[in-house]
Amino acid sequence: MKKLVLIGAALLLSACVSHNFKEGERAAWRCESGQEFSLRRVAGYVEVFAAGQTYALQPSGEDAFSNGQVTYSVARGRASLAGAAGGPFENCRRTGVLPRVW
């Protein structure tokens, strides 16, 4: 009986685990002009870090996020970030994934 209760509890707890393993992972981008920015996906939006500023951007279309002033978009593996401090960030390539810092 105890075994059955433990198995049931384990199943209930496993249902609480998020299966979005990419959430929170920070991706770094380097642009044609040498500028860099990074972003991470967080529960339905992205946080963009550019030139010492952080921007929370909501989905605004296919492969695009915006807050009305700053827009991040990706097309054919290239990203652009418009309206952010230190920009423009154009023709950017992904340079890798940065380690998570909790």
Secondary structure as the mmCIF struct_conf table of DSSP 4:
data_model
#
loop_
_struct_conf.conf_type_id
_struct_conf.id
_struct_conf.beg_label_comp_id
_struct_conf.beg_label_asym_id
_struct_conf.beg_label_seq_id
_struct_conf.end_label_comp_id
_struct_conf.end_label_asym_id
_struct_conf.end_label_seq_id
HELX_RH_AL_P HELX_RH_AL_P1 LYS A 2 SER A 14
TURN_TY1_P TURN_TY1_P1 ALA A 15 CYS A 16
BEND BEND1 VAL A 17 VAL A 17
TURN_TY1_P TURN_TY1_P2 PHE A 21 GLY A 24
STRN STRN1 ARG A 26 ARG A 30
TURN_TY1_P TURN_TY1_P3 GLU A 32 SER A 33
BEND BEND2 GLY A 34 GLY A 34
STRN STRN2 GLU A 36 VAL A 42
TURN_TY1_P TURN_TY1_P4 ALA A 43 GLY A 44
STRN STRN3 TYR A 45 ALA A 50
TURN_TY1_P TURN_TY1_P5 ALA A 51 GLY A 52
STRN STRN4 GLN A 53 GLY A 61
TURN_TY1_P TURN_TY1_P6 GLU A 62 ASP A 63
STRN STRN5 ALA A 64 SER A 66
BEND BEND3 GLY A 68 GLN A 69
STRN STRN6 THR A 71 ALA A 75
TURN_TY1_P TURN_TY1_P7 ARG A 76 GLY A 77
STRN STRN7 ARG A 78 ALA A 82
BEND BEND4 GLY A 83 GLY A 83
TURN_TY1_P TURN_TY1_P8 ALA A 85 GLY A 86
STRN STRN8 PHE A 89 LEU A 98
HELX_LH_PP_P HELX_LH_PP_P1 PRO A 99 ARG A 100
#
